[in-house]
Structure formats: C-alpha cells, structure tokens
Amino acid sequence: MIHKGHLKEGKSLLAPYLPTTSSTSPYSEGGALYGLGIIHANHGEGITQYLLSALNEHAASETIQHGACLGLGVAGMASGNRAIFNSLADVLNSDRAVAGEAAGIAIGLVMLGTGDEQALNLLIPYAHNTQHEKIIRGIAMGIALVMYAKEAKADSLIEQLLQDKVPIYLPIYLPIFLRAHSAILS
C-alpha cells in the first residue's frame, strides 16, 4: 500500500519477488502479483497485460494464480473489462480451490457495481456445481461486489438465493452493508 499509485516504479519495486524462471517461492511471487495490482488499483491499463500473462504462464501453480487473480481484480476494478473477465472465468472453471476462490472475488472486483448479467450467470450456477467451499465463498463475495449499489436489482437475486439449496448467505447481506457504508468510503 505504501507504493500505491507509483505506476512507473511498481514493477521495478517488486521485481525481486515477481515470477521468473528462477523461482524463489510461489507465495512471494503470488503476493508480488497481488501487490502489483494494488499499486495499479483503478489505473491498471498499463499492468493488466503483464498480470494476464503471469496468470496464463503459471497455470500449474495455484498460489501464483491466486495472486495474479487478485492483482487483476484490483487493477481492473470496476472496469468491466471482458478480457480480464474471460481469463478469470477460465481460472474459476478449472475448479481448483485456492485459485478459484481468488477468481470469484476478482470477477466481482472487475465487475464492481455493474450488476452484469453475464457475471451473475457464471457465478451463481458455478456455486451450485463446485464442491469447494473456498470457491463458494469467493463467488459469494464476487456476487456481492457485482451487485454493489444495485439494491433494487439485488432484491430479486436475494430472494432467489434465499430459496436456494446451496446456502450462499454472504451476498444477501454484503450489498446492504456496502451501501450503508458507501458514505464513509466517499
């Protein structure tokens, strides 16, 4: 966070920790990708391609994918970027718990406040089809973020989720909480 907004220096600041051919640790590499996204939060045009490449190149490492997903989510926050959305959907569809949880959250961040039907049509059925509780939690956060500040539209979704056999309770309460506290965030 201390480097947030240092867009030109971000990559060089984190260079010792970013994924390379001589790997140090997947945890530091994934964390560095997430940190790179935080540095470029809401100004991710210059870094999203690098994060997308890292996401695809390190498909074998859930830990690195986790960091890349969260980095993409923060860098592309509220952009509605379809290329990022599609890459995150691919990670989610891989049905790997750690990376899938991050992909669910990141989809919500990219589609923040859009109420995007395509995102909801991906996330809700996927929550029913996966056996991973982590992914369900990530999807719940993702749904809540997609529906941020969309209370009227969220009412029918809340009713649908209340009747669901798969309990995804978080999106029922989080949009209400976020809206109530949006004045504090402004």
C-alpha positions as CSV (number, residue, x, y, z in Angstrom):
1,M,0.0,0.0,0.0
2,I,2.9,2.4,0.6
3,H,3.6,2.2,-3.1
4,K,0.0,2.6,-4.3
5,G,0.0,5.0,-7.3
6,H,3.7,4.6,-8.1
7,L,2.7,3.3,-11.5
8,K,6.1,3.8,-13.2
9,E,8.1,2.2,-10.4
10,G,5.7,-0.5,-9.4
11,K,7.2,-3.3,-11.5
12,S,10.8,-2.4,-10.7
13,L,10.0,-2.2,-6.9
14,L,8.6,-5.7,-6.9
15,A,11.0,-7.2,-9.5
16,P,12.9,-9.3,-6.9
17,Y,9.6,-11.0,-5.9
18,L,7.8,-11.4,-9.3
19,P,7.7,-14.8,-11.0
20,T,10.8,-15.6,-13.0
21,T,12.4,-18.7,-14.4
22,S,14.5,-19.0,-11.2
23,S,11.6,-19.3,-8.7
24,T,12.0,-18.2,-5.2
25,S,8.7,-19.0,-3.6
26,P,5.2,-19.2,-5.1
27,Y,3.9,-17.4,-2.1
28,S,6.2,-14.4,-2.5
29,E,5.6,-14.4,-6.3
30,G,1.8,-14.6,-5.9
31,G,1.9,-11.9,-3.3
32,A,4.0,-9.7,-5.6
33,L,1.5,-10.0,-8.4
34,Y,-1.3,-9.0,-5.9
35,G,0.9,-6.1,-4.7
36,L,1.4,-5.0,-8.3
37,G,-2.3,-4.9,-8.7
38,I,-2.7,-2.8,-5.6
39,I,-0.1,-0.4,-6.8
40,H,-2.1,0.0,-10.0
41,A,-5.5,-0.1,-8.4
42,N,-8.1,1.5,-10.7
43,H,-5.3,2.5,-13.0
44,G,-4.5,-1.0,-14.3
45,E,-4.3,-0.3,-18.1
46,G,-0.6,-0.5,-18.1
47,I,-0.2,-3.6,-16.0
48,T,-3.2,-5.9,-16.8
49,Q,-1.4,-7.5,-19.8
50,Y,1.5,-8.4,-17.6
51,L,-0.8,-9.9,-15.0
52,L,-2.8,-11.8,-17.6
53,S,0.4,-13.2,-18.9
54,A,1.5,-14.3,-15.5
55,L,-1.9,-15.8,-14.9
56,N,-1.6,-17.9,-18.0
57,E,2.1,-18.8,-17.7
58,H,1.7,-20.1,-14.2
59,A,-1.4,-22.2,-14.6
60,A,0.3,-25.1,-12.7
61,S,0.7,-23.0,-9.5
62,E,-2.5,-22.2,-7.7
63,T,-0.6,-19.9,-5.3
64,I,0.7,-17.8,-8.1
65,Q,-2.7,-17.8,-9.9
66,H,-4.3,-16.7,-6.7
67,G,-2.1,-13.6,-6.5
68,A,-2.5,-12.9,-10.2
69,C,-6.3,-13.1,-10.0
70,L,-6.4,-10.7,-7.1
71,G,-4.0,-8.4,-8.8
72,L,-6.1,-8.4,-11.9
73,G,-9.2,-7.8,-9.9
74,V,-7.8,-4.8,-8.1
75,A,-6.0,-3.3,-11.1
76,G,-9.1,-3.7,-13.3
77,M,-11.6,-2.7,-10.5
78,A,-15.0,-1.6,-11.9
79,S,-13.7,-1.6,-15.5
80,G,-16.0,-4.3,-16.8
81,N,-13.0,-5.5,-18.9
82,R,-14.2,-8.6,-20.8
83,A,-10.7,-9.9,-21.5
84,I,-9.9,-9.9,-17.8
85,F,-13.4,-11.4,-17.0
86,N,-12.9,-14.2,-19.5
87,S,-9.4,-15.1,-18.1
88,L,-10.7,-15.1,-14.6
89,A,-13.7,-17.3,-15.7
90,D,-11.2,-19.8,-17.1
91,V,-9.4,-20.0,-13.8
92,L,-12.8,-20.4,-12.0
93,N,-13.8,-23.2,-14.4
94,S,-10.6,-25.0,-13.5
95,D,-12.3,-25.9,-10.2
96,R,-9.2,-25.5,-8.1
97,A,-10.0,-24.3,-4.6
98,V,-7.3,-21.7,-4.0
99,A,-7.2,-20.1,-7.4
100,G,-11.0,-20.4,-7.8
101,E,-11.7,-18.5,-4.6
102,A,-9.5,-15.6,-5.9
103,A,-11.1,-15.8,-9.3
104,G,-14.6,-15.4,-7.8
105,I,-13.5,-12.4,-5.8
106,A,-11.6,-10.9,-8.7
107,I,-14.6,-11.3,-11.1
108,G,-16.6,-9.3,-8.6
109,L,-13.9,-6.6,-8.4
110,V,-13.7,-6.2,-12.2
111,M,-17.5,-6.1,-12.5
112,L,-17.9,-4.0,-9.3
113,G,-21.3,-2.3,-9.2
114,T,-22.3,-3.2,-12.8
115,G,-25.0,-5.8,-12.0
116,D,-23.6,-7.6,-15.0
117,E,-25.9,-10.5,-16.0
118,Q,-23.1,-12.5,-17.7
119,A,-21.1,-12.4,-14.5
120,L,-24.1,-13.5,-12.4
121,N,-24.9,-16.2,-14.9
122,L,-21.4,-17.6,-14.5
123,L,-21.1,-17.2,-10.7
124,I,-24.4,-18.5,-9.4
125,P,-24.6,-21.8,-11.3
126,Y,-20.9,-22.4,-10.6
127,A,-21.6,-22.1,-6.9
128,H,-24.0,-25.0,-7.2
129,N,-21.7,-27.1,-9.3
130,T,-18.5,-26.9,-7.3
131,Q,-17.6,-29.0,-4.2
132,H,-15.1,-26.5,-2.9
133,E,-16.3,-24.3,0.0
134,K,-13.5,-21.8,-0.8
135,I,-14.8,-21.3,-4.3
136,I,-18.3,-20.8,-3.0
137,R,-17.0,-18.1,-0.5
138,G,-15.1,-16.4,-3.3
139,I,-18.2,-16.5,-5.5
140,A,-20.4,-15.1,-2.7
141,M,-18.0,-12.1,-2.4
142,G,-17.9,-11.8,-6.2
143,I,-21.7,-11.7,-6.4
144,A,-21.9,-9.1,-3.6
145,L,-19.3,-6.9,-5.4
146,V,-21.1,-7.2,-8.8
147,M,-24.3,-6.1,-7.1
148,Y,-22.7,-3.2,-5.2
149,A,-25.1,-0.2,-5.1
150,K,-27.8,-2.1,-7.0
151,E,-30.2,-2.6,-4.2
152,A,-33.4,-2.6,-6.3
153,K,-31.9,-5.1,-8.8
154,A,-30.5,-7.1,-5.9
155,D,-33.9,-7.8,-4.3
156,S,-34.9,-10.5,-6.7
157,L,-31.5,-12.0,-6.5
158,I,-31.6,-12.1,-2.8
159,E,-35.0,-13.8,-2.9
160,Q,-33.6,-16.3,-5.4
161,L,-30.6,-17.0,-3.1
162,L,-32.7,-17.4,0.0
163,Q,-34.7,-20.1,-1.8
164,D,-31.5,-21.9,-3.0
165,K,-30.5,-25.3,-1.7
166,V,-26.8,-24.1,-1.7
167,P,-26.6,-21.5,1.1
168,I,-24.7,-18.5,-0.3
169,Y,-25.6,-16.1,2.5
170,L,-22.9,-13.5,2.1
171,P,-24.3,-11.8,-1.0
172,I,-27.6,-11.4,0.8
173,Y,-26.0,-9.2,3.4
174,L,-22.9,-7.7,1.9
175,P,-24.5,-5.4,-0.7
176,I,-26.7,-3.9,2.1
177,F,-23.6,-3.4,4.3
178,L,-21.6,-1.9,1.5
179,R,-24.4,0.5,0.5
180,A,-24.8,1.6,4.1
181,H,-21.2,2.3,4.4
182,S,-20.6,3.9,1.0
183,A,-20.9,7.3,2.5
184,I,-17.9,6.5,4.7
185,L,-15.9,5.4,1.7
186,S,-16.7,8.5,-0.3
